[in-house]
Amino acid sequence: MIEYLNNLSKIEIIFLIIGFIGQGLFASRFIYQWIYSEKNKQSLVPIGFWYLSIFGGLGLLTYAIFRMDPVIITGQVFGILIYTRNLVLIYKKKS
């Protein structure tokens, strides 16, 4: 692992960090939803879940574009659109 990191350029390391942060945010949405549901004693999807989904997805999309990975790019673009649409629907219902 150390040898692998030593062979990376600074820009590659920056994008690797962006990718890990994106993955961390994306994965944390499930923990956040679980704690929120436990606290409320019912299965709920809090609004923060969608924000973690968007920001995590954007981090992963940035990393995927850098790596030129069409599979991850496609998945993240569609996911981000869906998460954003869910927020639009939530805010429309509130107003």
TIVO-2410 file (N, C-alpha, C; in nm, 3 decimals):
# residues 95
REC num residu      c1      c2      c3 atome chaine
REC   1      M   0.083  -0.120   0.000     N      A
REC   1      M   0.000   0.000   0.000    CA      A
REC   1      M   0.087   0.126   0.000     C      A
REC   2      I   0.192   0.128   0.082     N      A
REC   2      I   0.281   0.244   0.089    CA      A
REC   2      I   0.350   0.266  -0.046     C      A
REC   3      E   0.394   0.157  -0.108     N      A
REC   3      E   0.460   0.168  -0.238    CA      A
REC   3      E   0.362   0.224  -0.342     C      A
REC   4      Y   0.236   0.178  -0.335     N      A
REC   4      Y   0.133   0.227  -0.427    CA      A
REC   4      Y   0.116   0.378  -0.409     C      A
REC   5      L   0.103   0.424  -0.285     N      A
REC   5      L   0.085   0.566  -0.259    CA      A
REC   5      L   0.207   0.647  -0.300     C      A
REC   6      N   0.325   0.593  -0.282     N      A
REC   6      N   0.448   0.663  -0.321    CA      A
REC   6      N   0.458   0.683  -0.472     C      A
REC   7      N   0.394   0.597  -0.549     N      A
REC   7      N   0.400   0.607  -0.695    CA      A
REC   7      N   0.293   0.699  -0.754     C      A
REC   8      L   0.204   0.752  -0.670     N      A
REC   8      L   0.098   0.840  -0.718    CA      A
REC   8      L   0.145   0.984  -0.725     C      A
REC   9      S   0.092   1.057  -0.823     N      A
REC   9      S   0.121   1.201  -0.830    CA      A
REC   9      S   0.033   1.272  -0.727     C      A
REC  10      K   0.064   1.399  -0.701     N      A
REC  10      K  -0.016   1.477  -0.604    CA      A
REC  10      K  -0.161   1.489  -0.649     C      A
REC  11      I  -0.185   1.507  -0.777     N      A
REC  11      I  -0.323   1.520  -0.826    CA      A
REC  11      I  -0.399   1.389  -0.808     C      A
REC  12      E  -0.331   1.278  -0.829     N      A
REC  12      E  -0.396   1.148  -0.808    CA      A
REC  12      E  -0.432   1.129  -0.661     C      A
REC  13      I  -0.345   1.172  -0.573     N      A
REC  13      I  -0.373   1.161  -0.429    CA      A
REC  13      I  -0.491   1.249  -0.391     C      A
REC  14      I  -0.498   1.369  -0.447     N      A
REC  14      I  -0.612   1.459  -0.419    CA      A
REC  14      I  -0.743   1.393  -0.462     C      A
REC  15      F  -0.746   1.336  -0.581     N      A
REC  15      F  -0.869   1.272  -0.628    CA      A
REC  15      F  -0.900   1.144  -0.550     C      A
REC  16      L  -0.800   1.075  -0.504     N      A
REC  16      L  -0.820   0.959  -0.420    CA      A
REC  16      L  -0.885   1.001  -0.288     C      A
REC  17      I  -0.839   1.111  -0.231     N      A
REC  17      I  -0.899   1.164  -0.108    CA      A
REC  17      I  -1.043   1.206  -0.133     C      A
REC  18      I  -1.068   1.274  -0.244     N      A
REC  18      I  -1.206   1.313  -0.280    CA      A
REC  18      I  -1.294   1.189  -0.290     C      A
REC  19      G  -1.244   1.085  -0.354     N      A
REC  19      G  -1.320   0.962  -0.369    CA      A
REC  19      G  -1.352   0.897  -0.235     C      A
REC  20      F  -1.253   0.893  -0.145     N      A
REC  20      F  -1.277   0.834  -0.013    CA      A
REC  20      F  -1.374   0.918   0.070     C      A
REC  21      I  -1.363   1.049   0.062     N      A
REC  21      I  -1.458   1.135   0.134    CA      A
REC  21      I  -1.598   1.115   0.079     C      A
REC  22      G  -1.611   1.111  -0.054     N      A
REC  22      G  -1.741   1.086  -0.116    CA      A
REC  22      G  -1.800   0.953  -0.072     C      A
REC  23      Q  -1.716   0.849  -0.070     N      A
REC  23      Q  -1.763   0.717  -0.028    CA      A
REC  23      Q  -1.804   0.719   0.119     C      A
REC  24      G  -1.727   0.790   0.201     N      A
REC  24      G  -1.760   0.801   0.343    CA      A
REC  24      G  -1.893   0.870   0.365     C      A
REC  25      L  -1.916   0.981   0.295     N      A
REC  25      L  -2.044   1.052   0.306    CA      A
REC  25      L  -2.158   0.964   0.258     C      A
REC  26      F  -2.136   0.900   0.145     N      A
REC  26      F  -2.241   0.816   0.086    CA      A
REC  26      F  -2.278   0.701   0.181     C      A
REC  27      A  -2.179   0.637   0.239     N      A
REC  27      A  -2.205   0.525   0.330    CA      A
REC  27      A  -2.267   0.573   0.461     C      A
REC  28      S  -2.229   0.692   0.507     N      A
REC  28      S  -2.279   0.742   0.635    CA      A
REC  28      S  -2.428   0.771   0.632     C      A
REC  29      R  -2.484   0.787   0.515     N      A
REC  29      R  -2.628   0.816   0.507    CA      A
REC  29      R  -2.711   0.703   0.565     C      A
REC  30      F  -2.664   0.580   0.553     N      A
REC  30      F  -2.739   0.467   0.607    CA      A
REC  30      F  -2.732   0.464   0.760     C      A
REC  31      I  -2.616   0.498   0.814     N      A
REC  31      I  -2.602   0.505   0.959    CA      A
REC  31      I  -2.689   0.618   1.014     C      A
REC  32      Y  -2.687   0.732   0.947     N      A
REC  32      Y  -2.769   0.846   0.987    CA      A
REC  32      Y  -2.917   0.809   0.984     C      A
REC  33      Q  -2.963   0.743   0.879     N      A
REC  33      Q  -3.102   0.703   0.868    CA      A
REC  33      Q  -3.140   0.602   0.976     C      A
REC  34      W  -3.052   0.512   1.005     N      A
REC  34      W  -3.077   0.410   1.108    CA      A
REC  34      W  -3.092   0.476   1.246     C      A
REC  35      I  -2.998   0.565   1.281     N      A
REC  35      I  -3.006   0.634   1.411    CA      A
REC  35      I  -3.132   0.719   1.419     C      A
REC  36      Y  -3.164   0.788   1.311     N      A
REC  36      Y  -3.285   0.873   1.307    CA      A
REC  36      Y  -3.411   0.789   1.327     C      A
REC  37      S  -3.416   0.675   1.261     N      A
REC  37      S  -3.533   0.587   1.273    CA      A
REC  37      S  -3.543   0.528   1.414     C      A
REC  38      E  -3.431   0.488   1.470     N      A
REC  38      E  -3.431   0.434   1.607    CA      A
REC  38      E  -3.480   0.539   1.706     C      A
REC  39      K  -3.434   0.660   1.689     N      A
REC  39      K  -3.474   0.769   1.778    CA      A
REC  39      K  -3.624   0.796   1.770     C      A
REC  40      N  -3.680   0.783   1.650     N      A
REC  40      N  -3.823   0.810   1.629    CA      A
REC  40      N  -3.910   0.684   1.639     C      A
REC  41      K  -3.849   0.570   1.667     N      A
REC  41      K  -3.919   0.442   1.685    CA      A
REC  41      K  -4.003   0.401   1.563     C      A
REC  42      Q  -3.960   0.444   1.444     N      A
REC  42      Q  -4.024   0.402   1.319    CA      A
REC  42      Q  -3.927   0.425   1.204     C      A
REC  43      S  -3.948   0.355   1.094     N      A
REC  43      S  -3.860   0.369   0.980    CA      A
REC  43      S  -3.891   0.499   0.906     C      A
REC  44      L  -3.794   0.589   0.906     N      A
REC  44      L  -3.809   0.719   0.842    CA      A
REC  44      L  -3.685   0.750   0.760     C      A
REC  45      V  -3.702   0.834   0.658     N      A
REC  45      V  -3.588   0.881   0.579    CA      A
REC  45      V  -3.578   1.032   0.603     C      A
REC  46      P  -3.482   1.074   0.685     N      A
REC  46      P  -3.468   1.217   0.714    CA      A
REC  46      P  -3.412   1.293   0.594     C      A
REC  47      I  -3.436   1.423   0.592     N      A
REC  47      I  -3.391   1.505   0.481    CA      A
REC  47      I  -3.238   1.502   0.467     C      A
REC  48      G  -3.168   1.489   0.578     N      A
REC  48      G  -3.022   1.481   0.574    CA      A
REC  48      G  -2.971   1.362   0.493     C      A
REC  49      F  -3.051   1.256   0.488     N      A
REC  49      F  -3.016   1.138   0.409    CA      A
REC  49      F  -2.994   1.177   0.263     C      A
REC  50      W  -3.082   1.263   0.211     N      A
REC  50      W  -3.074   1.302   0.070    CA      A
REC  50      W  -2.955   1.394   0.047     C      A
REC  51      Y  -2.923   1.481   0.144     N      A
REC  51      Y  -2.806   1.567   0.129    CA      A
REC  51      Y  -2.677   1.485   0.133     C      A
REC  52      L  -2.669   1.388   0.224     N      A
REC  52      L  -2.552   1.301   0.228    CA      A
REC  52      L  -2.540   1.223   0.097     C      A
REC  53      S  -2.654   1.182   0.041     N      A
REC  53      S  -2.655   1.109  -0.086    CA      A
REC  53      S  -2.599   1.197  -0.198     C      A
REC  54      I  -2.643   1.321  -0.204     N      A
REC  54      I  -2.599   1.413  -0.310    CA      A
REC  54      I  -2.450   1.445  -0.296     C      A
REC  55      F  -2.408   1.485  -0.176     N      A
REC  55      F  -2.267   1.524  -0.159    CA      A
REC  55      F  -2.174   1.404  -0.172     C      A
REC  56      G  -2.216   1.290  -0.121     N      A
REC  56      G  -2.136   1.169  -0.140    CA      A
REC  56      G  -2.130   1.131  -0.287     C      A
REC  57      G  -2.244   1.140  -0.355     N      A
REC  57      G  -2.250   1.110  -0.498    CA      A
REC  57      G  -2.163   1.204  -0.580     C      A
REC  58      L  -2.162   1.332  -0.543     N      A
REC  58      L  -2.078   1.429  -0.615    CA      A
REC  58      L  -1.930   1.399  -0.596     C      A
REC  59      G  -1.892   1.359  -0.474     N      A
REC  59      G  -1.753   1.319  -0.451    CA      A
REC  59      G  -1.715   1.199  -0.535     C      A
REC  60      L  -1.804   1.099  -0.536     N      A
REC  60      L  -1.777   0.978  -0.615    CA      A
REC  60      L  -1.778   1.008  -0.765     C      A
REC  61      L  -1.868   1.097  -0.807     N      A
REC  61      L  -1.872   1.136  -0.949    CA      A
REC  61      L  -1.743   1.207  -0.989     C      A
REC  62      T  -1.696   1.296  -0.905     N      A
REC  62      T  -1.570   1.366  -0.933    CA      A
REC  62      T  -1.456   1.266  -0.949     C      A
REC  63      Y  -1.448   1.171  -0.858     N      A
REC  63      Y  -1.345   1.068  -0.864    CA      A
REC  63      Y  -1.360   0.983  -0.991     C      A
REC  64      A  -1.484   0.946  -1.024     N      A
REC  64      A  -1.510   0.862  -1.142    CA      A
REC  64      A  -1.473   0.934  -1.271     C      A
REC  65      I  -1.500   1.064  -1.276     N      A
REC  65      I  -1.463   1.141  -1.395    CA      A
REC  65      I  -1.311   1.144  -1.409     C      A
REC  66      F  -1.242   1.167  -1.298     N      A
REC  66      F  -1.095   1.166  -1.301    CA      A
REC  66      F  -1.042   1.032  -1.350     C      A
REC  67      R  -1.103   0.923  -1.305     N      A
REC  67      R  -1.060   0.789  -1.344    CA      A
REC  67      R  -1.115   0.748  -1.480     C      A
REC  68      M  -1.205   0.831  -1.536     N      A
REC  68      M  -1.270   0.803  -1.665    CA      A
REC  68      M  -1.340   0.667  -1.663     C      A
REC  69      D  -1.420   0.645  -1.558     N      A
REC  69      D  -1.492   0.519  -1.540    CA      A
REC  69      D  -1.639   0.540  -1.578     C      A
REC  70      P  -1.679   0.499  -1.699     N      A
REC  70      P  -1.816   0.527  -1.745    CA      A
REC  70      P  -1.924   0.457  -1.663     C      A
REC  71      V  -1.893   0.345  -1.601     N      A
REC  71      V  -1.993   0.273  -1.521    CA      A
REC  71      V  -2.027   0.355  -1.397     C      A
REC  72      I  -1.926   0.398  -1.325     N      A
REC  72      I  -1.950   0.475  -1.202    CA      A
REC  72      I  -2.007   0.613  -1.237     C      A
REC  73      I  -1.960   0.674  -1.343     N      A
REC  73      I  -2.012   0.805  -1.385    CA      A
REC  73      I  -2.162   0.795  -1.412     C      A
REC  74      T  -2.202   0.697  -1.489     N      A
REC  74      T  -2.344   0.680  -1.522    CA      A
REC  74      T  -2.428   0.658  -1.397     C      A
REC  75      G  -2.383   0.569  -1.310     N      A
REC  75      G  -2.457   0.540  -1.188    CA      A
REC  75      G  -2.472   0.662  -1.098     C      A
REC  76      Q  -2.364   0.737  -1.083     N      A
REC  76      Q  -2.369   0.854  -0.995    CA      A
REC  76      Q  -2.454   0.967  -1.053     C      A
REC  77      V  -2.445   0.988  -1.183     N      A
REC  77      V  -2.526   1.094  -1.245    CA      A
REC  77      V  -2.674   1.066  -1.223     C      A
REC  78      F  -2.718   0.945  -1.252     N      A
REC  78      F  -2.860   0.911  -1.233    CA      A
REC  78      F  -2.899   0.918  -1.086     C      A
REC  79      G  -2.812   0.870  -0.999     N      A
REC  79      G  -2.841   0.875  -0.856    CA      A
REC  79      G  -2.856   1.018  -0.807     C      A
REC  80      I  -2.764   1.105  -0.845     N      A
REC  80      I  -2.770   1.245  -0.801    CA      A
REC  80      I  -2.898   1.311  -0.850     C      A
REC  81      L  -2.939   1.282  -0.972     N      A
REC  81      L  -3.066   1.337  -1.023    CA      A
REC  81      L  -3.184   1.290  -0.938     C      A
REC  82      I  -3.186   1.164  -0.902     N      A
REC  82      I  -3.295   1.109  -0.822    CA      A
REC  82      I  -3.295   1.170  -0.681     C      A
REC  83      Y  -3.178   1.180  -0.619     N      A
REC  83      Y  -3.170   1.238  -0.484    CA      A
REC  83      Y  -3.216   1.383  -0.485     C      A
REC  84      T  -3.175   1.458  -0.588     N      A
REC  84      T  -3.216   1.597  -0.601    CA      A
REC  84      T  -3.366   1.608  -0.621     C      A
REC  85      R  -3.421   1.520  -0.703     N      A
REC  85      R  -3.567   1.521  -0.726    CA      A
REC  85      R  -3.642   1.493  -0.597     C      A
REC  86      N  -3.590   1.403  -0.514     N      A
REC  86      N  -3.655   1.376  -0.386    CA      A
REC  86      N  -3.657   1.501  -0.299     C      A
REC  87      L  -3.548   1.576  -0.298     N      A
REC  87      L  -3.546   1.701  -0.220    CA      A
REC  87      L  -3.647   1.802  -0.275     C      A
REC  88      V  -3.656   1.811  -0.407     N      A
REC  88      V  -3.754   1.902  -0.468    CA      A
REC  88      V  -3.894   1.864  -0.425     C      A
REC  89      L  -3.926   1.736  -0.428     N      A
REC  89      L  -4.059   1.690  -0.387    CA      A
REC  89      L  -4.085   1.720  -0.240     C      A
REC  90      I  -3.985   1.700  -0.156     N      A
REC  90      I  -3.999   1.728  -0.013    CA      A
REC  90      I  -4.027   1.875   0.010     C      A
REC  91      Y  -3.949   1.963  -0.054     N      A
REC  91      Y  -3.967   2.107  -0.034    CA      A
REC  91      Y  -4.098   2.158  -0.095     C      A
REC  92      K  -4.143   2.098  -0.205     N      A
REC  92      K  -4.272   2.137  -0.263    CA      A
REC  92      K  -4.386   2.102  -0.169     C      A
REC  93      K  -4.377   1.986  -0.105     N      A
REC  93      K  -4.481   1.942  -0.013    CA      A
REC  93      K  -4.487   2.031   0.111     C      A
REC  94      K  -4.371   2.081   0.156     N      A
REC  94      K  -4.366   2.165   0.275    CA      A
REC  94      K  -4.423   2.304   0.249     C      A
REC  95      S  -4.417   2.350   0.124     N      A
REC  95      S  -4.464   2.489   0.097    CA      A
REC  95      S  -4.604   2.492   0.042     C      A
***
